[in-house]
Amino acid sequence: MLEMRQMIRSYTFSTDAMLRITAWSEDIAGFTGRPSSSVIGHKYYEIFPMICSGCEDAATEVLKTGTPFHSREYAFNCPAGEIIRAEVSIEPSISADRKAAGVEITISPLCTCPAAEKLESLQYLIDIGKTATTLAHGVRNPLNAIKGAVVYLRGKYENDPTLVEFTKIMEEEIGRLDSFISKFLSTTVMGSEAAVIDINELLRKVEVFTAFQSQARNIRLKYHYCEIPSIKVEADPFELEQAILNVINNAMDAMHSRGELTVKAGIQILDGSDFAVIQVSDTGRGMIEPDIKGFSKPLKKEKGKGYGLFITREALQHYGGHLEIKSREEGGTDVRLFLPLKKK
């Protein structure tokens, strides 16, 4: 479903000819826990240990000779205090008069630091918050126009039962979205209106939405409802619906066209507790890195920011559930959403 690439993560910053830091990206700020305001203007070796070439400072040597430097024998303390070994490269920055005006230093850790990973995850959450707030403000006015158009279409084609059913669902969803945006802008609290939800009923509504998308993309769509007549969970209906649609939309994006998407509902017992399970299976290319259980940040995709599954996981965890992702050897991906069953 999502193409994962396994590679060494690199962090790059720049200095001037006095080895004072002049450029410090958000990535390295998240990795070190040091914002640019606290490092710009400082010598690089006041932030990281000096990079040595023999008995000399390697960055100074690069400035003098203009020759790049590379080593796999660099080490520094991560925010958790653990020693991290890394590759390090230093490239000269050449000015218009062809003199070394500074250096560009790239550090590629050979292992991960738990504290740094947590800081990066927090930075992603901040990015999501900024994006969501901007989106929430920008979407409200178009919503009113869309709602008006939906009401007009339902009145004009009132003899078409399918269109009437679909426009009623659209109007209801627009109302929920408007309410969600209002609450988000005022409180940003997840799950403010949890309710008892029948999973089969929710999936029937989702099937109506996704039927048009699948037809347009020539994707075969199959829904299998739970044999037990009523499986119920407690969550915010809008949030859960969006969580399911996030997964389905990612699956459709992975297949492009002429694939098959299956949505199946059921019940599973985990550690003595009953969970409702919604499984979304696609026939896309699958993932290069299959074992991504417990992922803690957005997953990189060919397009978009990869926030969809991350947000879905956060919503499920808020209600005591979790998300599982597995790539099948024959191709395709299974994503399973778990939520605890509502106790009678």
C-alpha positions in Angstrom: 0.0 0.0 0.0 2.7 2.4 1.0 6.2 2.2 -0.5 8.8 2.3 2.3 12.5 2.8 1.6 15.1 1.6 4.0 18.0 4.0 4.1 20.3 5.8 6.4 18.7 9.0 7.6 21.0 12.0 7.1 21.1 15.4 8.7 22.9 18.4 7.1 23.8 21.8 8.3 26.1 24.6 7.0 28.8 26.8 8.5 30.6 30.0 7.3 34.4 30.2 7.0 34.7 30.7 10.8 32.9 27.4 11.3 29.9 29.2 12.7 26.5 27.5 11.9 24.6 29.4 9.3 21.8 26.9 8.3 20.0 24.5 10.5 17.0 22.5 9.1 13.9 21.4 10.9 15.0 17.8 10.5 18.2 18.3 12.4 16.4 20.5 14.9 14.0 17.6 15.6 16.9 15.1 15.8 19.0 17.1 18.3 16.2 18.8 20.1 18.0 22.1 19.4 16.0 24.8 17.5 17.9 27.0 15.0 17.6 30.0 17.3 19.9 28.2 19.8 22.6 27.1 17.4 22.9 29.7 14.6 26.1 31.7 15.1 27.7 29.1 17.3 30.8 27.1 16.2 29.7 23.6 15.0 31.9 21.9 17.6 30.0 23.7 20.4 26.9 21.6 19.3 28.6 18.4 18.1 32.0 17.0 19.0 34.8 18.2 16.8 35.2 16.1 13.6 38.9 15.1 13.6 41.2 14.2 10.8 44.3 12.9 12.5 45.0 15.6 15.1 43.4 18.4 13.1 39.8 19.7 12.8 38.5 18.1 9.6 36.3 21.1 8.8 39.3 23.5 9.0 41.3 21.2 6.7 38.4 21.2 4.1 38.4 25.0 4.2 42.1 25.1 3.6 42.4 22.5 0.9 39.0 22.5 -0.7 39.0 18.7 -0.5 35.9 16.9 0.8 36.2 14.8 3.9 34.4 11.5 4.7 34.6 9.2 7.7 32.7 6.3 9.2 34.3 6.7 12.6 32.4 9.6 14.1 30.5 9.5 17.4 28.4 11.9 19.5 25.8 11.8 22.3 22.1 11.7 21.3 19.5 13.6 23.4 19.1 10.5 25.5 22.8 10.6 26.4 23.6 7.4 24.4 26.7 7.3 22.2 25.6 7.3 18.5 28.1 6.2 15.8 27.7 7.8 12.4 29.1 8.5 9.0 30.1 12.1 8.5 30.9 14.0 5.3 32.2 17.6 4.9 31.9 19.4 1.6 33.4 22.9 0.9 31.0 25.7 0.0 32.7 27.7 -2.8 32.0 31.4 -3.2 31.9 33.5 -6.4 35.6 34.2 -6.3 36.2 30.4 -6.0 37.3 30.5 -2.4 35.9 28.3 0.4 33.2 30.4 2.1 32.2 27.7 4.5 31.4 24.0 4.7 28.4 21.7 4.5 28.4 18.9 7.1 26.2 15.8 6.8 25.8 13.4 9.6 24.3 9.9 9.0 23.7 8.0 12.2 24.3 4.2 11.9 21.7 3.5 14.7 18.7 5.2 16.1 18.3 7.2 19.3 14.9 6.7 21.2 14.8 10.2 22.4 15.5 11.6 18.9 12.8 9.5 17.4 10.3 10.8 20.0 11.3 14.4 19.2 10.8 13.7 15.5 7.4 12.2 16.2 6.5 15.3 18.2 7.6 17.5 15.3 5.3 15.6 13.0 2.4 16.2 15.4 3.2 19.9 15.3 3.2 19.8 11.5 -0.1 18.0 11.5 -1.6 20.6 13.9 -0.4 23.5 11.7 -1.7 21.8 8.5 -5.0 20.9 10.1 -5.7 24.4 11.4 -5.0 26.0 8.0 -7.2 23.4 6.3 -10.0 23.9 8.9 -10.1 27.6 8.3 -10.0 27.3 4.5 -12.7 24.6 4.1 -15.6 26.2 5.9 -16.8 28.6 3.2 -16.6 26.0 0.3 -18.6 23.7 2.5 -21.6 26.1 2.5 -21.5 26.3 -1.3 -21.3 22.5 -1.6 -24.2 22.0 0.8 -26.4 24.4 -1.2 -25.5 22.5 -4.4 -26.4 19.2 -2.8 -29.8 20.5 -1.7 -30.5 21.8 -5.2 -29.6 18.5 -6.8 -31.8 16.5 -4.5 -34.8 18.8 -5.3 -34.1 18.8 -9.0 -33.7 15.0 -9.3 -36.1 13.9 -6.5 -37.4 11.0 -8.7 -33.9 9.3 -8.7 -33.8 7.2 -5.5 -30.1 6.5 -5.7 -29.2 10.2 -6.1 -31.6 11.2 -3.4 -30.0 8.7 -1.0 -26.5 9.8 -1.9 -27.3 13.5 -1.5 -28.9 12.9 1.9 -25.7 11.2 3.1 -23.6 14.0 1.6 -25.7 16.7 3.4 -25.4 14.7 6.7 -21.7 14.4 6.3 -21.2 18.1 5.4 -23.1 18.9 8.6 -20.8 16.6 10.7 -17.7 18.1 9.0 -18.9 21.6 9.8 -19.5 20.7 13.4 -16.2 18.9 13.6 -14.3 21.9 12.3 -16.1 24.2 14.8 -15.1 22.0 17.7 -11.6 21.6 16.4 -11.0 25.3 16.1 -12.4 25.9 19.6 -11.0 23.0 21.5 -9.0 20.6 19.3 -10.0 17.8 21.7 -10.4 14.4 20.0 -13.4 12.3 20.8 -15.6 15.1 22.3 -18.8 13.3 21.1 -18.2 9.6 21.4 -21.2 7.5 20.7 -22.2 3.8 20.2 -21.6 2.9 16.6 -22.8 -0.2 14.7 -19.8 -1.2 12.6 -22.0 -2.9 9.9 -24.1 0.2 9.5 -21.1 2.5 9.3 -19.5 0.3 6.6 -22.7 0.4 4.6 -22.5 4.2 4.5 -18.8 4.0 3.6 -19.6 1.6 0.8 -21.9 4.2 -0.8 -19.1 6.8 -0.7 -16.4 4.5 -2.1 -18.5 2.9 -4.8 -18.3 6.0 -7.0 -14.5 6.2 -6.5 -13.9 2.6 -7.3 -16.0 2.8 -10.5 -14.0 5.8 -11.7 -10.7 4.0 -11.1 -11.9 0.6 -12.4 -11.2 -1.0 -9.1 -13.3 -4.0 -8.0 -14.8 -3.3 -4.6 -16.0 -6.0 -2.2 -17.6 -5.5 1.3 -18.1 -8.4 3.7 -20.1 -7.5 6.7 -19.8 -9.3 10.0 -22.1 -12.3 10.3 -23.1 -11.2 13.8 -26.0 -8.8 13.2 -24.8 -6.0 15.5 -21.2 -5.4 16.5 -20.9 -2.1 18.3 -18.0 0.1 19.4 -17.8 3.5 21.2 -16.1 6.3 19.3 -16.8 9.6 17.6 -18.7 8.6 14.4 -17.1 11.2 12.2 -13.5 10.4 13.4 -14.0 6.6 12.9 -15.5 7.1 9.5 -12.6 9.3 8.4 -10.1 6.7 9.9 -11.7 4.0 7.7 -11.7 6.3 4.6 -8.1 7.2 5.1 -7.1 3.5 4.8 -9.4 2.9 1.8 -8.2 5.9 0.0 -4.5 4.9 0.5 -5.4 1.4 -0.8 -6.9 2.9 -3.9 -4.0 5.2 -4.5 -1.6 2.1 -4.2 -3.5 0.2 -6.9 -4.0 3.2 -9.4 -6.6 1.1 -11.4 -7.7 -2.4 -12.3 -7.1 -3.7 -8.8 -9.3 -5.3 -6.1 -10.1 -3.8 -2.8 -11.8 -5.9 0.0 -13.3 -4.5 3.2 -14.2 -7.0 5.8 -15.7 -6.7 9.3 -15.4 -9.2 12.1 -14.6 -9.9 15.8 -11.3 -11.1 17.3 -10.3 -11.9 20.9 -7.0 -10.4 22.0 -5.7 -11.0 25.5 -9.1 -12.0 26.7 -10.9 -8.9 25.3 -13.3 -8.7 22.3 -12.4 -6.3 19.5 -14.2 -5.3 16.4 -11.9 -5.7 13.4 -12.1 -3.9 10.0 -9.7 -5.2 7.5 -8.9 -3.4 4.3 -7.0 -5.4 1.7 -5.7 -4.2 -1.6 -3.8 -5.8 -4.6 -1.3 -3.0 -5.0 2.5 -3.3 -5.0 2.8 -3.8 -1.2 5.7 -2.4 0.8 9.4 -2.8 0.5 9.7 -2.9 4.3 6.9 -5.1 5.6 7.4 -5.0 9.3 6.1 -1.6 10.3 4.1 -2.5 13.4 4.2 0.2 16.0 5.2 2.9 13.5 5.5 6.3 15.3 5.4 8.8 12.6 3.8 9.4 9.2 4.7 7.0 6.5 6.4 8.3 3.4 4.3 8.0 0.2 4.8 8.8 -3.5 2.3 11.6 -3.1 0.9 13.5 -0.1 2.5 13.8 3.4 1.7 10.3 4.6 -0.5 11.7 7.5 -3.5 9.5 6.8 -2.5 6.3 8.5 -0.7 8.2 11.2 -3.9 10.1 12.1 -5.9 6.8 11.8 -3.6 5.1 14.3 -3.9 8.1 16.7 -7.7 8.0 16.6 -7.8 4.2 17.2 -5.4 4.4 20.1 -7.5 7.2 21.7 -10.4 4.7 21.9 -8.3 1.8 23.2 -7.7 0.3 19.8 -4.7 -0.1 17.5 -3.7 -0.5 13.8 -1.9 -3.4 12.2 -0.3 -3.3 8.7 1.0 -6.3 6.8 2.4 -6.7 3.3 1.6 -10.0 1.6 4.4 -11.9 -0.2 2.2 -12.3 -3.4 1.6 -8.5 -3.5 -0.8 -6.2 -1.8 -1.3 -5.0 1.8 -3.7 -5.8 4.6 -4.5 -3.0 7.1 -6.6 -4.0 10.1 -8.3 -1.5 12.4 -9.0 -2.8 16.0 -11.5 -1.2 18.4 -12.7 -2.7 21.7 -16.3 -3.9 21.5 -18.9 -1.9 23.5 -19.6 -3.7 26.7 -23.3 -4.5 27.3 
